[in-house]
Structures are given as C-alpha cells and as structure tokens.
C-alpha cells in the first residue's frame, strides 16, 4: 500500500506492507541511524520521535505515522552532535549501536521535562539499554550536557 | 502477528462492521501483538476513534481505552496508585504506545495497572455489552467480540501500589495495591496468576492474615513461598503508610 510520510521535515511517498513497522520503513528509506536491537520494545535502540513523543519504531505501525511528524537523529543533527560530544568525553561511546536511540531519548527528555534531576534522567532513560559502557558515564554526560544547554 | 490488511475505522459502528466481515484482531497499543505468532487477515486499529481522553467527573474518573500509560503517568488527576503502577512498565517509549485498553482487555496476569484498577473497583464499558466490573470481566468470558471503550473508577482517599521486580523495567514478580474509599480493598497480582481481590477487610488483621487465603504459585521467576513473603512485606509497608496518612 502507498503511504505519505513526513520524516525530518521531508515528505515521502512510499510503498509499504500493510503491517510494516516504522523501523523497517525508515531503514528502507535510507535512514540508517535507527537501529534494530531487541525488536521487542525493550532496548530503545530504535527510538524515534513521532509528533513530539518518543516511541520504539520497531513496534510502531507505519500506517499510524501518516499525517504525523517523524523525527530521527538525522533530523536533529546539530543537537545530536552536541549530545554526542558529552557522551564521547565521558568515554561512554563504545560500540555505538545504542547511541542514536539514547540521543533521541535525551532530546525528547529535554523537550518534555524542565530541569530534570538525576533521578528523572535515570527514570526517563530506563528504556534505553547499553551493554558496553554501563550507565554511570551516560548519566554524567547527560547531566553536563543539560547543565550547559538547558536554555536551548 | 502478521496482518494482510490493517483498517483504521473512525467510528465504533465502522469497527463493528469490520468485525463482521472477516477474521480479525483488534489493535490497541499493538505491543503484545508484535510478540505473538500467527497470521490474521485483518487488524482493526482503534487509534482513529478519539478514545484517548481522561475525564474528571464529580465522583468518577473516566479514561478512554486508547489513553496511553504515559498519559496516566503524567496526569495529576489520579489516585497515587495509578501513577505508581505504570511508572516502571518498560521505558517512556513503550509507555507512549501501550494503552490502558490493551493492558486491560488482554487479561494479562502480570499487569501492574490491572492490579491497581481491580483495587479501585474499576468498571469497563464495552461498545456492545455495556458496563461490567473489571473483576467480573477478568474471571469470566461474558464479553466476546466487543470493543473496550472506557475504563472508569470512583475517587478514593488513600491508595498505594507496590511491585517487586528483578530489574527496573521488568514484569513484576508480584504486585499489590491497596485503596481506601468507603471500604478498604486489596488486590494482589502477578502471583503469577490473575489478580485477586481481597475485600471485607478486618482492619485488626496484619498482612500475613490478610493474605492467608491468596494462592501464590511457582514459575521460573520465583517460588510461591517467595512471592508470599514479598507480598506480605509490601502489604505491611502499605498498611503502615496508610495509617501514617490517615
């Protein structure tokens, strides 16, 4: 079936399977920052933002994305770059597979919460799993990023 | 679960009409459908029905079946136990997709929100059947081939929910909820069987006595004895908390 999608501000006409998930559609369209991790809504690697809400694209039907704004790391490149600076500075960027999902979650949290505490950060990011670096470094990096960029 | 076709009706009557035409599955949040195997001709997506609402009425709170768990978490209208019960259901992304209707209509025994709703004496409104108490819905097959439209419950004074999990976003090993409105009600879920309700509470009884007749079983997550011990401790904590705020 044919769908019209708006991804990172650009409109696409695309042919999908009726029960296709957004993760597959995005990767078909060449948007490769979105990763297939667990494929069961548990790891957060496929996180994208749909109409301002963080969602796991592995479990979000593409037909539900019609008439909505879909945002991936490619659409927030400058902000993603800033977040990545802090993540790498804390040595948290190892295999990097989970990073796009983490960046989307951090971006979404910054949009949604005003001055999040460490506890808020831990809670918000509980659905983003990293098997390389652990979480202490991530939390340090995010706190520093928010401290500098909270006004943005 | 795979579908040959997904339809997106905009009215409940259209949903009924789609249900009459072929083998179907209703899609709420769609999260557990993703994990299920099988092929179904038609998926009926409820996301276009405007069933995502929270209404605060004089003595009752009404929640549209497609309201997400994240919306429940963020709203300040609810008794404490509602926010507490959804807080550790996966991550924020999952809670932005998971719906109250999907959590309830699936009759999932591990459900956290389900246990809280039973303690709140929630009622379910189905499009064709009408209203039914949630506990009755869980324990019978009275409602079939229908669409859950709304979940509602009366306002209560004190309420508290606790769950014991191996890790932050896991399913509960056991969960428990206490509400105190005109009566005290205790619901125990993830035993691992369906949630059960303890009513007609004798307030002189301690946690051990209150849970005496509740059956706890073994599964790969833990033994029944372990579950009972954890449940007794959680209930004891809640009862102390309740007395403190009384």
Boltz contact constraints between the chains, C-beta under 6 A:
constraints:
  - contact:
      token1: [A, 18]
      token2: [B, 3]
      max_distance: 6.0
  - contact:
      token1: [A, 18]
      token2: [B, 5]
      max_distance: 6.0
  - contact:
      token1: [A, 18]
      token2: [B, 6]
      max_distance: 6.0
  - contact:
      token1: [A, 19]
      token2: [B, 2]
      max_distance: 6.0
  - contact:
      token1: [A, 19]
      token2: [B, 3]
      max_distance: 6.0
  - contact:
      token1: [A, 19]
      token2: [B, 6]
      max_distance: 6.0
  - contact:
      token1: [A, 41]
      token2: [B, 31]
      max_distance: 6.0
  - contact:
      token1: [A, 41]
      token2: [B, 94]
      max_distance: 6.0
  - contact:
      token1: [A, 44]
      token2: [B, 91]
      max_distance: 6.0
  - contact:
      token1: [A, 47]
      token2: [B, 93]
      max_distance: 6.0
  - contact:
      token1: [A, 53]
      token2: [B, 96]
      max_distance: 6.0
  - contact:
      token1: [A, 54]
      token2: [B, 92]
      max_distance: 6.0
  - contact:
      token1: [A, 54]
      token2: [B, 93]
      max_distance: 6.0
  - contact:
      token1: [A, 54]
      token2: [B, 96]
      max_distance: 6.0
  - contact:
      token1: [A, 55]
      token2: [B, 93]
      max_distance: 6.0
  - contact:
      token1: [A, 55]
      token2: [B, 96]
      max_distance: 6.0
  - contact:
      token1: [A, 55]
      token2: [B, 97]
      max_distance: 6.0
  - contact:
      token1: [A, 56]
      token2: [B, 93]
      max_distance: 6.0
  - contact:
      token1: [A, 59]
      token2: [B, 31]
      max_distance: 6.0
  - contact:
      token1: [A, 59]
      token2: [B, 34]
      max_distance: 6.0
  - contact:
      token1: [A, 63]
      token2: [B, 6]
      max_distance: 6.0
  - contact:
      token1: [A, 64]
      token2: [B, 47]
      max_distance: 6.0
  - contact:
      token1: [A, 124]
      token2: [B, 92]
      max_distance: 6.0
  - contact:
      token1: [A, 126]
      token2: [B, 91]
      max_distance: 6.0
  - contact:
      token1: [A, 126]
      token2: [B, 168]
      max_distance: 6.0
  - contact:
      token1: [A, 126]
      token2: [B, 169]
      max_distance: 6.0
  - contact:
      token1: [A, 127]
      token2: [B, 90]
      max_distance: 6.0
  - contact:
      token1: [A, 127]
      token2: [B, 91]
      max_distance: 6.0
  - contact:
      token1: [A, 127]
      token2: [B, 92]
      max_distance: 6.0
  - contact:
      token1: [A, 127]
      token2: [B, 93]
      max_distance: 6.0
  - contact:
      token1: [A, 127]
      token2: [B, 94]
      max_distance: 6.0
